[in-house]
């Protein structure tokens, strides 16, 4: 018996060959596409409604975002065609807004690994789809947030790579980017007291979590400088240098973590921190390194 199929084509699914007619396939594809659109539209409305509340349910938002990620993988919701329609552009704008909510949600629950993943996806919409979509009104806020995260985690090289992608006009005049650039200058110049003061003048409340991380990093640097510059210091003076209250739990925790000891007069004694055991280096290792350096210099000359 001869099977006749007009305009048929073969689909491979789980190592089985399924032969379908072109009209039936296109109809099935259309139904699936419509179903995906309905699901994504419902997720978008529900997530946006929940996140706009004064105290959103974070667990429920997590469930909605998990569903969003799953549907995004199943469909072509996050891709764009050259000859894209206004409907597809609207879908991309909705998925971009959901990713912006996902970034804020990950910061709120302090899931910084998720923040990096969502931010990487969001950058696709900001940089790769900028020719097809209108710029998001929150774009500069999230760009500044990403820069602040890199600075707070001491990823200076990545920080400057991201800066290279931004136009000079934004670097000089944008209210979300300029404060982060100032923080980077303070950090590089060792003006850590400026970082402590800048925490209160951030352009958005969502910046506060990463500012806490940056302030902790700055305090550790200040403490390290104090240990190297002074033999002793009164707790009140140490608290003032660190931007903390004398006798506060933060100061006591930092002192214990850095093994600061009290002397008989009640001052922090840094003398013991300066004594380091002598390290023995063999003459053979020194000669080997010197010969290696000489060879490398010859290659340069």
ROKOL-620699 format. One line per 2 residues: their letters; for each residue x, y, z of C-alpha. Coordinates in steps of 0.2 Angstrom, whole numbers, plus 5000, padded with zeros to 4 digits. Each point is the difference from the previous one (the first is absolute). Example, Ala and Ser with C-alpha at 12.3 -4.5 7.8 and 13.67 -1.06 7.14 Angstrom:
2
as) 5062 4978 5039 ~ 5006 5017 4997
//
This chain:
301
xx) 5000 5000 5000 ~ 5007 5016 4995
xx) 4999 5015 5012 ~ 4998 5017 4991
xx) 5003 5015 5010 ~ 4999 5017 4992
xx) 5015 5012 5005 ~ 5004 4988 5014
xx) 5016 5002 5010 ~ 5008 4989 5013
xx) 5002 5005 5019 ~ 5012 4991 5011
xx) 4993 4999 5018 ~ 5008 4988 5013
xx) 5008 4990 4986 ~ 4983 4996 4991
xx) 4995 5006 4983 ~ 4983 5009 4999
xx) 4993 5005 4984 ~ 4988 5014 5000
xx) 4992 5010 4986 ~ 5005 5018 4998
xx) 4982 5007 5004 ~ 4998 4990 5016
xx) 5018 5004 5006 ~ 4998 5019 4997
xx) 4983 4999 5009 ~ 5008 4991 5015
xx) 5015 5012 5000 ~ 4987 5015 5000
xx) 4991 4992 5015 ~ 5016 4998 5010
xx) 5005 5018 4996 ~ 4983 5006 5006
xx) 5001 4990 5016 ~ 5017 5006 5004
xx) 4995 5018 4998 ~ 4985 4998 5011
xx) 5011 4992 5014 ~ 5013 5013 4999
xx) 4987 5014 5000 ~ 4992 4993 5016
xx) 5017 4998 5008 ~ 5004 5018 4995
xx) 4984 5007 5007 ~ 5001 4990 5016
xx) 5018 5003 5003 ~ 4999 5019 4997
xx) 4984 5001 5011 ~ 5009 4991 5015
xx) 5016 5010 4998 ~ 4991 5016 5000
xx) 4993 4997 5018 ~ 5008 5009 5015
xx) 5005 4983 5007 ~ 5000 4987 4986
xx) 5000 4982 5004 ~ 5018 4995 4995
xx) 4997 4981 5000 ~ 4985 5002 4988
xx) 5011 5012 4989 ~ 5014 4986 5000
xx) 4987 4987 4994 ~ 4994 5012 4986
xx) 5018 5004 4995 ~ 5003 4981 4999
xx) 4985 4998 4988 ~ 5006 5015 4990
xx) 5018 4992 4997 ~ 4992 4983 4996
xx) 4988 5008 4987 ~ 5014 5011 4993
xx) 5010 4984 4996 ~ 4985 4991 4992
xx) 4995 5014 4988 ~ 5009 5013 4990
xx) 4994 5014 5011 ~ 5017 5007 5003
xx) 5006 5000 4982 ~ 4997 5012 4986
xx) 4999 5000 4981 ~ 5006 5013 4988
xx) 4983 5003 4994 ~ 4992 4999 5017
xx) 4982 5006 5002 ~ 4994 5012 5013
xx) 4992 4986 5009 ~ 5017 4991 5002
xx) 5008 5016 5006 ~ 4986 5002 5013
xx) 5004 4982 5006 ~ 5019 5005 5001
xx) 4996 5015 5010 ~ 4990 4990 5012
xx) 5013 4987 5003 ~ 5013 5014 5003
xx) 4989 5007 5013 ~ 4998 4983 5008
xx) 5019 4999 5000 ~ 5002 5017 5008
xx) 4988 4994 5014 ~ 5010 4984 5002
xx) 5016 5010 5002 ~ 4992 5010 5014
xx) 4993 4984 5008 ~ 5017 4992 5000
xx) 5007 5015 5009 ~ 4986 5000 5013
xx) 5003 4982 5004 ~ 5019 5002 4999
xx) 5002 4987 4987 ~ 5015 5008 4991
xx) 5003 4985 4989 ~ 4982 5002 4993
xx) 5003 5019 4998 ~ 5015 4996 4989
xx) 4990 4988 4989 ~ 4985 5012 4998
xx) 5012 5015 4997 ~ 5009 4990 4986
xx) 4983 4997 4992 ~ 4994 5018 5002
xx) 5016 5006 4992 ~ 4994 4991 4984
xx) 4985 5011 4999 ~ 5009 5016 5004
xx) 5015 4998 4988 ~ 4995 4987 4987
xx) 4981 5005 4997 ~ 5003 5018 5001
xx) 4997 5002 4982 ~ 4983 4992 5001
xx) 4993 5006 5017 ~ 4998 5016 5008
xx) 5012 5003 5015 ~ 4993 4995 5017
xx) 4997 5014 5012 ~ 5009 4990 5013
xx) 5015 4995 4989 ~ 5013 5012 5008
xx) 4994 4996 5017 ~ 5004 4981 4997
xx) 5016 5004 4991 ~ 5006 5011 5015
xx) 4995 4986 5012 ~ 5010 4987 4990
xx) 5015 5011 5001 ~ 4998 5003 5019
xx) 4999 4981 5002 ~ 5017 4997 4991
xx) 5008 5014 5010 ~ 4993 4993 5017
xx) 5006 4982 4995 ~ 5017 5008 4995
xx) 4999 4995 4982 ~ 5009 5015 4994
xx) 5004 4993 4982 ~ 4982 4995 4997
xx) 4995 5017 5006 ~ 5010 5009 4987
xx) 4995 4988 4986 ~ 4982 5005 5003
xx) 5005 5019 5000 ~ 5007 4998 4983
xx) 4983 4995 4994 ~ 4991 5016 5006
xx) 5001 5016 4990 ~ 5010 5015 5007
xx) 4984 5010 5002 ~ 4992 4988 5012
xx) 5016 4998 5010 ~ 5001 5019 5003
xx) 4982 5005 5002 ~ 4989 4985 5005
xx) 4994 5001 5018 ~ 5001 4981 5003
xx) 5018 4998 4992 ~ 5009 5015 5007
xx) 4999 4995 5018 ~ 5007 4983 4997
xx) 5015 5008 4990 ~ 5003 5011 5015
xx) 5000 4985 5011 ~ 5013 4991 4989
xx) 5011 5016 5001 ~ 4999 5000 5019
xx) 5004 4982 5001 ~ 5015 5001 4988
xx) 5007 5016 5009 ~ 4997 4992 5017
xx) 4988 5013 5006 ~ 4989 4987 5009
xx) 4992 5013 5012 ~ 4992 5007 4984
xx) 4992 4983 4997 ~ 4993 4999 5017
xx) 4992 5018 4998 ~ 4993 4996 4982
xx) 4989 4986 5007 ~ 4987 5012 5004
xx) 5000 5009 4983 ~ 4996 4985 4988
xx) 4988 5004 4986 ~ 4989 4985 5004
xx) 4995 4989 5015 ~ 5004 4984 4991
xx) 5019 5005 5000 ~ 5000 4999 5019
xx) 5004 4981 5001 ~ 5016 5002 4988
xx) 5005 5016 5010 ~ 5000 4990 5016
xx) 5012 4987 4991 ~ 5011 5015 4994
xx) 5000 5008 5017 ~ 5006 4984 5008
xx) 5014 4998 4987 ~ 5005 5018 5004
xx) 5000 4997 5019 ~ 5011 4985 4998
xx) 5012 5011 4990 ~ 5000 5014 5013
xx) 5003 4987 5013 ~ 5015 4993 4990
xx) 5007 5018 4999 ~ 4998 5003 5018
xx) 5009 4984 5005 ~ 5015 5005 4989
xx) 5000 5019 5005 ~ 4998 4999 5019
xx) 5007 4989 5014 ~ 4985 5005 5011
xx) 4983 5008 4999 ~ 4986 5004 5012
xx) 4984 4991 4996 ~ 4991 5017 4999
xx) 5012 5006 4987 ~ 4999 4983 4990
xx) 4981 5001 5000 ~ 5001 5018 4993
xx) 5012 4995 4986 ~ 4989 4985 4995
xx) 4984 5010 5001 ~ 4993 4989 5014
xx) 4994 5004 5018 ~ 5012 4997 5014
xx) 4995 4983 5009 ~ 4988 4995 4986
xx) 4999 4982 4995 ~ 5007 5004 4982
xx) 5016 5007 5008 ~ 5002 4985 5012
xx) 4997 4987 4986 ~ 5012 5009 4989
xx) 5013 5000 5014 ~ 4998 4982 5003
xx) 5000 4995 4982 ~ 5017 5010 4998
xx) 5007 4993 5016 ~ 5002 5018 5008
xx) 5006 4998 5018 ~ 4997 5012 5015
xx) 5015 5006 5010 ~ 5000 5005 5018
xx) 4995 5018 4996 ~ 4985 4994 4990
xx) 5007 5004 4983 ~ 5000 4989 4985
xx) 5018 4993 4998 ~ 5005 4997 4982
xx) 5018 4995 5005 ~ 4998 4982 4999
xx) 4992 5001 4983 ~ 5016 5007 4993
xx) 5011 4986 5005 ~ 5001 4987 4986
xx) 5010 4984 5000 ~ 5016 5001 4989
xx) 4997 4990 4984 ~ 5015 4990 4994
xx) 5003 5000 4981 ~ 5013 4988 4992
xx) 5014 5008 4990 ~ 4996 4988 4986
xx) 4982 5007 4998 ~ 5007 5018 5000
xx) 5013 4995 4987 ~ 4987 4992 4989
xx) 4988 5015 5001 ~ 5014 5012 4996
xx) 5005 4990 4985 ~ 4982 4999 4994
xx) 4999 5019 5001 ~ 5016 5002 4991
xx) 4993 4989 4986 ~ 4984 5009 4999
xx) 5009 5017 4999 ~ 5011 4994 4985
xx) 4984 4995 4991 ~ 4993 5018 5002
x) 5016 5008 4994
//
